[in-house]
Amino acid sequence: MRANKVQHLLQDNDIKFWGNDIWPGNSPDLNVAECIGSIIKDEVETKMLSETEYNRYHEDTLKMHVENVLTSMEEDTELLETLLCSYPSRLRAVKNTNGRHRILIVFIKQ
């Protein structure tokens, strides 16, 4: 709502600025940090689920897995390169959906 008011204020004062049709939305498809954060979360969750039920709820176990995942990601330069290089295609996908999130539909053959 506030963004629309700002856009109208800019237009009313004849200020040339990106409009809503050009300005990208707050899309996780465009945010590399969100992608990396999601990858970290998924990997840590997988490791935590592999723990015995007793160890699964210990803070030290969580810290250990987070440190291990981050350490392995530091050495994985391909991940960041892939995410950065995929930006143009992700931007096109968001543009093609008029700023909406992409919805993946999976058909399962029965």
N, CA, C and O atoms as a GROMACS GRO file, in nm:
protein
  440
    1MET      N    1   0.082  -0.119   0.000
    1MET     CA    2   0.000   0.000   0.000
    1MET      C    3   0.087   0.126   0.000
    1MET      O    4   0.064   0.218  -0.078
    2ARG      N    5   0.188   0.129   0.088
    2ARG     CA    6   0.275   0.247   0.095
    2ARG      C    7   0.352   0.265  -0.034
    2ARG      O    8   0.376   0.378  -0.078
    3ALA      N    9   0.392   0.154  -0.096
    3ALA     CA   10   0.469   0.165  -0.221
    3ALA      C   11   0.385   0.233  -0.329
    3ALA      O   12   0.437   0.314  -0.406
    4ASN      N   13   0.256   0.201  -0.335
    4ASN     CA   14   0.169   0.265  -0.433
    4ASN      C   15   0.157   0.414  -0.406
    4ASN      O   16   0.155   0.493  -0.500
    5LYS      N   17   0.148   0.454  -0.279
    5LYS     CA   18   0.140   0.596  -0.245
    5LYS      C   19   0.266   0.669  -0.289
    5LYS      O   20   0.260   0.780  -0.342
    6VAL      N   21   0.381   0.605  -0.267
    6VAL     CA   22   0.508   0.666  -0.308
    6VAL      C   23   0.513   0.679  -0.460
    6VAL      O   24   0.554   0.783  -0.512
    7GLN      N   25   0.470   0.575  -0.530
    7GLN     CA   26   0.468   0.581  -0.677
    7GLN      C   27   0.379   0.694  -0.726
    7GLN      O   28   0.416   0.767  -0.818
    8HIS      N   29   0.262   0.710  -0.665
    8HIS     CA   30   0.170   0.818  -0.705
    8HIS      C   31   0.229   0.955  -0.672
    8HIS      O   32   0.215   1.049  -0.750
    9LEU      N   33   0.294   0.967  -0.557
    9LEU     CA   34   0.358   1.093  -0.519
    9LEU      C   35   0.465   1.131  -0.621
    9LEU      O   36   0.475   1.246  -0.662
   10LEU      N   37   0.546   1.034  -0.661
   10LEU     CA   38   0.649   1.060  -0.762
   10LEU      C   39   0.587   1.102  -0.895
   10LEU      O   40   0.634   1.197  -0.959
   11GLN      N   41   0.483   1.031  -0.938
   11GLN     CA   42   0.417   1.064  -1.065
   11GLN      C   43   0.353   1.203  -1.060
   11GLN      O   44   0.364   1.280  -1.154
   12ASP      N   45   0.286   1.233  -0.947
   12ASP     CA   46   0.217   1.362  -0.933
   12ASP      C   47   0.315   1.480  -0.937
   12ASP      O   48   0.278   1.590  -0.976
   13ASN      N   49   0.439   1.455  -0.895
   13ASN     CA   50   0.540   1.561  -0.894
   13ASN      C   51   0.633   1.553  -1.014
   13ASN      O   52   0.739   1.615  -1.017
   14ASP      N   53   0.591   1.475  -1.113
   14ASP     CA   54   0.663   1.460  -1.240
   14ASP      C   55   0.810   1.421  -1.218
   14ASP      O   56   0.901   1.471  -1.284
   15ILE      N   57   0.830   1.329  -1.121
   15ILE     CA   58   0.964   1.279  -1.094
   15ILE      C   59   0.980   1.148  -1.169
   15ILE      O   60   0.903   1.054  -1.152
   16LYS      N   61   1.082   1.143  -1.254
   16LYS     CA   62   1.107   1.023  -1.334
   16LYS      C   63   1.180   0.921  -1.249
   16LYS      O   64   1.295   0.941  -1.209
   17PHE      N   65   1.114   0.811  -1.224
   17PHE     CA   66   1.170   0.706  -1.142
   17PHE      C   67   1.109   0.575  -1.189
   17PHE      O   68   1.005   0.575  -1.255
   18TRP      N   69   1.173   0.465  -1.154
   18TRP     CA   70   1.119   0.335  -1.194
   18TRP      C   71   0.978   0.320  -1.140
   18TRP      O   72   0.951   0.346  -1.022
   19GLY      N   73   0.890   0.276  -1.226
   19GLY     CA   74   0.754   0.248  -1.183
   19GLY      C   75   0.742   0.103  -1.138
   19GLY      O   76   0.838   0.026  -1.145
   20ASN      N   77   0.623   0.067  -1.093
   20ASN     CA   78   0.599  -0.070  -1.047
   20ASN      C   79   0.617  -0.172  -1.160
   20ASN      O   80   0.644  -0.289  -1.134
   21ASP      N   81   0.603  -0.127  -1.285
   21ASP     CA   82   0.618  -0.218  -1.398
   21ASP      C   83   0.765  -0.252  -1.424
   21ASP      O   84   0.794  -0.353  -1.490
   22ILE      N   85   0.857  -0.171  -1.375
   22ILE     CA   86   1.000  -0.196  -1.397
   22ILE      C   87   1.068  -0.247  -1.271
   22ILE      O   88   1.152  -0.337  -1.277
   23TRP      N   89   1.032  -0.188  -1.156
   23TRP     CA   90   1.098  -0.222  -1.030
   23TRP      C   91   1.069  -0.368  -0.995
   23TRP      O   92   0.953  -0.408  -0.989
   24PRO      N   93   1.173  -0.448  -0.972
   24PRO     CA   94   1.148  -0.589  -0.940
   24PRO      C   95   1.083  -0.605  -0.803
   24PRO      O   96   1.111  -0.530  -0.710
   25GLY      N   97   0.997  -0.703  -0.793
   25GLY     CA   98   0.932  -0.730  -0.666
   25GLY      C   99   1.031  -0.790  -0.566
   25GLY      O  100   1.144  -0.822  -0.601
   26ASN      N  101   0.986  -0.803  -0.446
   26ASN     CA  102   1.068  -0.865  -0.341
   26ASN      C  103   1.053  -1.016  -0.356
   26ASN      O  104   0.980  -1.080  -0.281
   27SER      N  105   1.123  -1.070  -0.452
   27SER     CA  106   1.104  -1.209  -0.489
   27SER      C  107   1.221  -1.294  -0.443
   27SER      O  108   1.336  -1.260  -0.468
   28PRO      N  109   1.193  -1.407  -0.375
   28PRO     CA  110   1.303  -1.497  -0.339
   28PRO      C  111   1.372  -1.555  -0.461
   28PRO      O  112   1.485  -1.603  -0.452
   29ASP      N  113   1.303  -1.552  -0.576
   29ASP     CA  114   1.365  -1.601  -0.700
   29ASP      C  115   1.482  -1.513  -0.742
   29ASP      O  116   1.570  -1.559  -0.815
   30LEU      N  117   1.485  -1.388  -0.696
   30LEU     CA  118   1.590  -1.295  -0.736
   30LEU      C  119   1.696  -1.275  -0.628
   30LEU      O  120   1.797  -1.210  -0.652
   31ASN      N  121   1.673  -1.329  -0.512
   31ASN     CA  122   1.761  -1.303  -0.399
   31ASN      C  123   1.855  -1.422  -0.376
   31ASN      O  124   1.814  -1.526  -0.326
   32VAL      N  125   1.982  -1.405  -0.413
   32VAL     CA  126   2.080  -1.512  -0.399
   32VAL      C  127   2.098  -1.551  -0.253
   32VAL      O  128   2.116  -1.669  -0.222
   33ALA      N  129   2.093  -1.453  -0.163
   33ALA     CA  130   2.109  -1.483  -0.020
   33ALA      C  131   1.996  -1.573   0.028
   33ALA      O  132   2.019  -1.662   0.111
   34GLU      N  133   1.874  -1.551  -0.022
   34GLU     CA  134   1.761  -1.638   0.015
   34GLU      C  135   1.785  -1.780  -0.033
   34GLU      O  136   1.755  -1.877   0.038
   35CYS      N  137   1.839  -1.793  -0.153
   35CYS     CA  138   1.869  -1.927  -0.206
   35CYS      C  139   1.972  -1.998  -0.119
   35CYS      O  140   1.955  -2.114  -0.084
   36ILE      N  141   2.079  -1.928  -0.085
   36ILE     CA  142   2.184  -1.987  -0.003
   36ILE      C  143   2.130  -2.021   0.136
   36ILE      O  144   2.159  -2.128   0.190
   37GLY      N  145   2.052  -1.930   0.193
   37GLY     CA  146   1.993  -1.956   0.324
   37GLY      C  147   1.903  -2.078   0.323
   37GLY      O  148   1.902  -2.156   0.418
   38SER      N  149   1.829  -2.093   0.215
   38SER     CA  150   1.740  -2.209   0.202
   38SER      C  151   1.821  -2.339   0.190
   38SER      O  152   1.783  -2.441   0.248
   39ILE      N  153   1.930  -2.334   0.118
   39ILE     CA  154   2.017  -2.451   0.102
   39ILE      C  155   2.077  -2.490   0.237
   39ILE      O  156   2.079  -2.607   0.274
   40ILE      N  157   2.125  -2.389   0.312
   40ILE     CA  158   2.183  -2.416   0.444
   40ILE      C  159   2.078  -2.478   0.535
   40ILE      O  160   2.104  -2.579   0.600
   41LYS      N  161   1.960  -2.419   0.538
   41LYS     CA  162   1.852  -2.470   0.623
   41LYS      C  163   1.818  -2.614   0.588
   41LYS      O  164   1.805  -2.698   0.678
   42ASP      N  165   1.804  -2.643   0.459
   42ASP     CA  166   1.768  -2.779   0.417
   42ASP      C  167   1.876  -2.880   0.456
   42ASP      O  168   1.844  -2.989   0.503
   43GLU      N  169   2.003  -2.844   0.435
   43GLU     CA  170   2.111  -2.937   0.468
   43GLU      C  171   2.122  -2.960   0.618
   43GLU      O  172   2.145  -3.073   0.663
   44VAL      N  173   2.106  -2.854   0.697
   44VAL     CA  174   2.113  -2.870   0.842
   44VAL      C  175   1.995  -2.954   0.890
   44VAL      O  176   2.012  -3.041   0.976
   45GLU      N  177   1.876  -2.930   0.836
   45GLU     CA  178   1.759  -3.010   0.876
   45GLU      C  179   1.781  -3.157   0.844
   45GLU      O  180   1.746  -3.244   0.924
   46THR      N  181   1.837  -3.186   0.728
   46THR     CA  182   1.864  -3.326   0.691
   46THR      C  183   1.959  -3.390   0.790
   46THR      O  184   1.937  -3.503   0.834
   47LYS      N  185   2.064  -3.317   0.826
   47LYS     CA  186   2.161  -3.371   0.922
   47LYS      C  187   2.098  -3.389   1.059
   47LYS      O  188   2.125  -3.489   1.127
   48MET      N  189   2.015  -3.296   1.102
   48MET     CA  190   1.950  -3.306   1.233
   48MET      C  191   1.855  -3.426   1.236
   48MET      O  192   1.844  -3.494   1.339
   49LEU      N  193   1.786  -3.451   1.126
   49LEU     CA  194   1.693  -3.563   1.123
   49LEU      C  195   1.764  -3.698   1.125
   49LEU      O  196   1.706  -3.799   1.162
   50SER      N  197   1.891  -3.698   1.085
   50SER     CA  198   1.967  -3.823   1.086
   50SER      C  199   2.019  -3.857   1.226
   50SER      O  200   2.068  -3.967   1.250
   51GLU      N  201   2.007  -3.763   1.318
   51GLU     CA  202   2.052  -3.784   1.456
   51GLU      C  203   1.952  -3.872   1.531
   51GLU      O  204   1.836  -3.884   1.494
   52THR      N  205   2.003  -3.935   1.637
   52THR     CA  206   1.912  -4.008   1.725
   52THR      C  207   1.818  -3.906   1.789
   52THR      O  208   1.850  -3.787   1.800
   53GLU      N  209   1.704  -3.952   1.830
   53GLU     CA  210   1.606  -3.859   1.885
   53GLU      C  211   1.662  -3.781   2.003
   53GLU      O  212   1.629  -3.663   2.020
   54TYR      N  213   1.744  -3.843   2.084
   54TYR     CA  214   1.803  -3.777   2.201
   54TYR      C  215   1.894  -3.661   2.158
   54TYR      O  216   1.884  -3.551   2.213
   55ASN      N  217   1.983  -3.686   2.061
   55ASN     CA  218   2.080  -3.583   2.017
   55ASN      C  219   2.016  -3.476   1.928
   55ASN      O  220   2.069  -3.366   1.914
   56ARG      N  221   1.903  -3.509   1.868
   56ARG     CA  222   1.840  -3.419   1.772
   56ARG      C  223   1.801  -3.285   1.835
   56ARG      O  224   1.792  -3.185   1.764
   57TYR      N  225   1.779  -3.282   1.964
   57TYR     CA  226   1.728  -3.162   2.028
   57TYR      C  227   1.834  -3.087   2.108
   57TYR      O  228   1.801  -2.997   2.184
   58HIS      N  229   1.959  -3.123   2.091
   58HIS     CA  230   2.067  -3.057   2.163
   58HIS      C  231   2.119  -2.938   2.082
   58HIS      O  232   2.138  -2.947   1.961
   59GLU      N  233   2.140  -2.828   2.151
   59GLU     CA  234   2.192  -2.708   2.088
   59GLU      C  235   2.331  -2.732   2.030
   59GLU      O  236   2.363  -2.684   1.921
   60ASP      N  237   2.414  -2.807   2.101
   60ASP     CA  238   2.549  -2.835   2.052
   60ASP      C  239   2.547  -2.914   1.922
   60ASP      O  240   2.631  -2.893   1.835
   61THR      N  241   2.451  -3.005   1.909
   61THR     CA  242   2.437  -3.082   1.786
   61THR      C  243   2.400  -2.990   1.669
   61THR      O  244   2.455  -3.002   1.560
   62LEU      N  245   2.308  -2.900   1.694
   62LEU     CA  246   2.269  -2.802   1.591
   62LEU      C  247   2.387  -2.717   1.550
   62LEU      O  248   2.413  -2.699   1.431
   63LYS      N  249   2.461  -2.664   1.648
   63LYS     CA  250   2.578  -2.580   1.618
   63LYS      C  251   2.680  -2.657   1.535
   63LYS      O  252   2.737  -2.604   1.440
   64MET      N  253   2.703  -2.783   1.572
   64MET     CA  254   2.801  -2.865   1.499
   64MET      C  255   2.760  -2.880   1.352
   64MET      O  256   2.842  -2.864   1.262
   65HIS      N  257   2.632  -2.909   1.329
   65HIS     CA  258   2.586  -2.929   1.191
   65HIS      C  259   2.589  -2.798   1.112
   65HIS      O  260   2.625  -2.799   0.994
   66VAL      N  261   2.552  -2.688   1.174
   66VAL     CA  262   2.558  -2.559   1.105
   66VAL      C  263   2.702  -2.528   1.066
   66VAL      O  264   2.729  -2.486   0.953
   67GLU      N  265   2.795  -2.548   1.158
   67GLU     CA  266   2.937  -2.523   1.128
   67GLU      C  267   2.987  -2.613   1.016
   67GLU      O  268   3.060  -2.568   0.928
   68ASN      N  269   2.948  -2.740   1.018
   68ASN     CA  270   2.990  -2.834   0.913
   68ASN      C  271   2.935  -2.794   0.777
   68ASN      O  272   3.007  -2.799   0.677
   69VAL      N  273   2.809  -2.755   0.773
   69VAL     CA  274   2.748  -2.715   0.646
   69VAL      C  275   2.815  -2.588   0.594
   69VAL      O  276   2.846  -2.578   0.475
   70LEU      N  277   2.837  -2.491   0.681
   70LEU     CA  278   2.901  -2.366   0.637
   70LEU      C  279   3.044  -2.390   0.591
   70LEU      O  280   3.089  -2.330   0.493
   71THR      N  281   3.116  -2.477   0.660
   71THR     CA  282   3.254  -2.508   0.620
   71THR      C  283   3.256  -2.574   0.483
   71THR      O  284   3.339  -2.540   0.399
   72SER      N  285   3.164  -2.668   0.461
   72SER     CA  286   3.161  -2.734   0.329
   72SER      C  287   3.118  -2.637   0.219
   72SER      O  288   3.161  -2.650   0.104
   73MET      N  289   3.033  -2.539   0.253
   73MET     CA  290   2.991  -2.441   0.152
   73MET      C  291   3.102  -2.344   0.117
   73MET      O  292   3.109  -2.295   0.004
   74GLU      N  293   3.190  -2.315   0.212
   74GLU     CA  294   3.303  -2.226   0.185
   74GLU      C  295   3.389  -2.281   0.073
   74GLU      O  296   3.445  -2.206  -0.007
   75GLU      N  297   3.400  -2.412   0.068
   75GLU     CA  298   3.484  -2.476  -0.033
   75GLU      C  299   3.409  -2.498  -0.164
   75GLU      O  300   3.470  -2.532  -0.266
   76ASP      N  301   3.277  -2.480  -0.163
   76ASP     CA  302   3.195  -2.506  -0.281
   76ASP      C  303   3.176  -2.378  -0.361
   76ASP      O  304   3.070  -2.315  -0.355
   77THR      N  305   3.279  -2.339  -0.437
   77THR     CA  306   3.271  -2.215  -0.515
   77THR      C  307   3.173  -2.228  -0.631
   77THR      O  308   3.122  -2.127  -0.681
   78GLU      N  309   3.147  -2.350  -0.675
   78GLU     CA  310   3.054  -2.370  -0.786
   78GLU      C  311   2.912  -2.329  -0.750
   78GLU      O  312   2.838  -2.281  -0.835
   79LEU      N  313   2.874  -2.347  -0.623
   79LEU     CA  314   2.739  -2.312  -0.580
   79LEU      C  315   2.710  -2.164  -0.603
   79LEU      O  316   2.611  -2.129  -0.667
   80LEU      N  317   2.797  -2.078  -0.550
   80LEU     CA  318   2.777  -1.935  -0.566
   80LEU      C  319   2.786  -1.894  -0.713
   80LEU      O  320   2.708  -1.811  -0.759
   81GLU      N  321   2.879  -1.952  -0.784
   81GLU     CA  322   2.894  -1.921  -0.926
   81GLU      C  323   2.768  -1.961  -1.003
   81GLU      O  324   2.720  -1.886  -1.089
   82THR      N  325   2.715  -2.077  -0.973
   82THR     CA  326   2.593  -2.123  -1.039
   82THR      C  327   2.476  -2.032  -1.009
   82THR      O  328   2.399  -1.996  -1.098
   83LEU      N  329   2.461  -1.993  -0.881
   83LEU     CA  330   2.352  -1.903  -0.844
   83LEU      C  331   2.364  -1.768  -0.913
   83LEU      O  332   2.266  -1.714  -0.962
   84LEU      N  333   2.486  -1.714  -0.916
   84LEU     CA  334   2.505  -1.584  -0.981
   84LEU      C  335   2.484  -1.592  -1.131
   84LEU      O  336   2.425  -1.502  -1.191
   85CYS      N  337   2.533  -1.699  -1.193
   85CYS     CA  338   2.518  -1.713  -1.338
   85CYS      C  339   2.374  -1.741  -1.378
   85CYS      O  340   2.334  -1.713  -1.491
   86SER      N  341   2.295  -1.796  -1.286
   86SER     CA  342   2.156  -1.826  -1.318
   86SER      C  343   2.065  -1.703  -1.300
   86SER      O  344   1.946  -1.709  -1.329
   87TYR      N  345   2.122  -1.593  -1.252
   87TYR     CA  346   2.042  -1.474  -1.224
   87TYR      C  347   1.966  -1.424  -1.347
   87TYR      O  348   1.846  -1.396  -1.336
   88PRO      N  349   2.029  -1.412  -1.465
   88PRO     CA  350   1.953  -1.364  -1.581
   88PRO      C  351   1.831  -1.451  -1.613
   88PRO      O  352   1.725  -1.398  -1.646
   89SER      N  353   1.845  -1.582  -1.604
   89SER     CA  354   1.730  -1.668  -1.634
   89SER      C  355   1.623  -1.656  -1.526
   89SER      O  356   1.504  -1.661  -1.557
   90ARG      N  357   1.663  -1.639  -1.400
   90ARG     CA  358   1.565  -1.620  -1.293
   90ARG      C  359   1.494  -1.486  -1.310
   90ARG      O  360   1.374  -1.477  -1.285
   91LEU      N  361   1.567  -1.383  -1.350
   91LEU     CA  362   1.508  -1.252  -1.374
   91LEU      C  363   1.406  -1.258  -1.488
   91LEU      O  364   1.297  -1.201  -1.479
   92ARG      N  365   1.442  -1.329  -1.596
   92ARG     CA  366   1.347  -1.346  -1.708
   92ARG      C  367   1.221  -1.419  -1.662
   92ARG      O  368   1.110  -1.383  -1.701
   93ALA      N  369   1.239  -1.522  -1.579
   93ALA     CA  370   1.124  -1.599  -1.531
   93ALA      C  371   1.031  -1.511  -1.448
   93ALA      O  372   0.909  -1.520  -1.461
   94VAL      N  373   1.088  -1.427  -1.362
   94VAL     CA  374   1.005  -1.338  -1.280
   94VAL      C  375   0.937  -1.235  -1.370
   94VAL      O  376   0.820  -1.203  -1.350
   95LYS      N  377   1.010  -1.184  -1.467
   95LYS     CA  378   0.951  -1.086  -1.561
   95LYS      C  379   0.836  -1.149  -1.638
   95LYS      O  380   0.733  -1.086  -1.660
   96ASN      N  381   0.854  -1.274  -1.680
   96ASN     CA  382   0.749  -1.343  -1.756
   96ASN      C  383   0.624  -1.370  -1.672
   96ASN      O  384   0.515  -1.388  -1.727
   97THR      N  385   0.639  -1.373  -1.541
   97THR     CA  386   0.524  -1.394  -1.452
   97THR      C  387   0.475  -1.262  -1.393
   97THR      O  388   0.398  -1.262  -1.297
   98ASN      N  389   0.520  -1.150  -1.450
   98ASN     CA  390   0.483  -1.017  -1.403
   98ASN      C  391   0.513  -0.996  -1.255
   98ASN      O  392   0.436  -0.933  -1.183
   99GLY      N  393   0.626  -1.048  -1.211
   99GLY     CA  394   0.671  -1.027  -1.074
   99GLY      C  395   0.616  -1.125  -0.974
   99GLY      O  396   0.652  -1.120  -0.856
  100ARG      N  397   0.530  -1.214  -1.020
  100ARG     CA  398   0.476  -1.313  -0.926
  100ARG      C  399   0.577  -1.424  -0.907
  100ARG      O  400   0.666  -1.445  -0.989
  101HIS      N  401   0.561  -1.496  -0.797
  101HIS     CA  402   0.649  -1.610  -0.771
  101HIS      C  403   0.619  -1.718  -0.872
  101HIS      O  404   0.506  -1.737  -0.915
  102ARG      N  405   0.725  -1.790  -0.908
  102ARG     CA  406   0.706  -1.903  -0.998
  102ARG      C  407   0.642  -2.017  -0.921
  102ARG      O  408   0.677  -2.043  -0.806
  103ILE      N  409   0.550  -2.083  -0.985
  103ILE     CA  410   0.486  -2.199  -0.925
  103ILE      C  411   0.525  -2.320  -1.007
  103ILE      O  412   0.503  -2.324  -1.128
  104LEU      N  413   0.582  -2.417  -0.941
  104LEU     CA  414   0.622  -2.537  -1.010
  104LEU      C  415   0.510  -2.640  -0.997
  104LEU      O  416   0.466  -2.672  -0.887
  105ILE      N  417   0.466  -2.690  -1.109
  105ILE     CA  418   0.361  -2.790  -1.109
  105ILE      C  419   0.424  -2.921  -1.153
  105ILE      O  420   0.488  -2.929  -1.258
  106VAL      N  421   0.406  -3.022  -1.072
  106VAL     CA  422   0.462  -3.152  -1.103
  106VAL      C  423   0.348  -3.248  -1.131
  106VAL      O  424   0.257  -3.265  -1.049
  107PHE      N  425   0.353  -3.309  -1.245
  107PHE     CA  426   0.252  -3.409  -1.280
  107PHE      C  427   0.309  -3.547  -1.252
  107PHE      O  428   0.419  -3.580  -1.297
  108ILE      N  429   0.234  -3.625  -1.180
  108ILE     CA  430   0.278  -3.760  -1.147
  108ILE      C  431   0.196  -3.856  -1.230
  108ILE      O  432   0.074  -3.859  -1.222
  109LYS      N  433   0.265  -3.934  -1.309
  109LYS     CA  434   0.197  -4.033  -1.393
  109LYS      C  435   0.157  -4.150  -1.306
  109LYS      O  436   0.240  -4.208  -1.236
  110GLN      N  437   0.028  -4.184  -1.310
  110GLN     CA  438  -0.022  -4.294  -1.228
  110GLN      C  439  -0.050  -4.415  -1.310
  110GLN      O  440  -0.092  -4.518  -1.257
   0.00000   0.00000   0.00000
